[in-house]
């Protein structure tokens, strides 16, 4: 996790310098998956990661939307896509 945060901050600084020099910033994904057994600090890491994104100006509101697999699964065929769209809209 520490290495990923260091890399994120390095990339943010690099992109800032590129923009100051009139160059296009490099694209990179800010999305992360925090996987592990219960009680290993996944939620805490996700919240801290959101704070780092907000502090560096890469995230407007610093929020984390936490969902489980069951949140994405619909009860009937065709409902999964609708549930996923609703979750993505909520995250905006």
N, C-alpha and C positions, 0 to 999 in steps of 0.2 A: 504494500500500500504506500509506504514512504517513497519508494522508487517511482511509482506511478504519479504521485503528487509532485515530486521533483521534476519529472519529465513534463508534466502539465505546465508548471510554472516556467520552465525553460522555454517551452514552445510559445507560451503567452508573451514572454519577453522578446523572443525572436520575432514573433509576428508584429509586436509593437514597433520594434526597430525597423522592420520591413516597411510598415505603413508610414513611418516617419520619413523614410528614404524614398517614398513614392512607389514602392513595390507592392505587389499583391501578397496578402498574407497566405501562409500555407494552410490548407484545410486539414482538420483533424477532428476526430470524434471525441465528444465529451461524455458520451454514454458509457456506463460501467455496469457490470454485473458483480454483485457481492455474494459469493457462494460459500457455503460451509455449514457445519453442524449447528444446531441450536446453541445459543449462548456463546458464540465465538466472536461477537462484536460486529456482525454485518450491518445492523441498523445504525450503530454508532459510527462506523466507518462511512456509511452512506451520508449521514448527516454532516459529518466533518468534511467530506468531499464536497458537498453542496456549499458549505461555508467557504471553502477554498475557491470554488468556482465564482462565488459571489464576490469575494475579496479581490480576485484578479480581474473582475469585470466581465467574466465570461458567462455569467448567469444573472439574469435581471432580478429575480426575486429570492434566490437562495433556497428554494423549496425542494423537497424531495417527495415524490409520490410513491408510496410503498404499496405494492400489490402482490398477491400470491397467484399461483397458476389457476386456482379456482375462480378468481376474479375475472379471468379472461375467457373462461369456458361457459358457454351457454347451456341451458337445460335442453334445448331442442336444436335440431340442425338449422344452421343459418344464424343462430343467435351469437355465436362466438365473434364473428366480424363486427356485429353491432356493439357488443360489449367492449371489444378492443378499441373501436372508434370512440366510444364514450370515455374510456380511460385516457386516451390520447388527448381528447378535447379538454378533459378535466386538468390535465397536466399543463396545458397552455396557460 
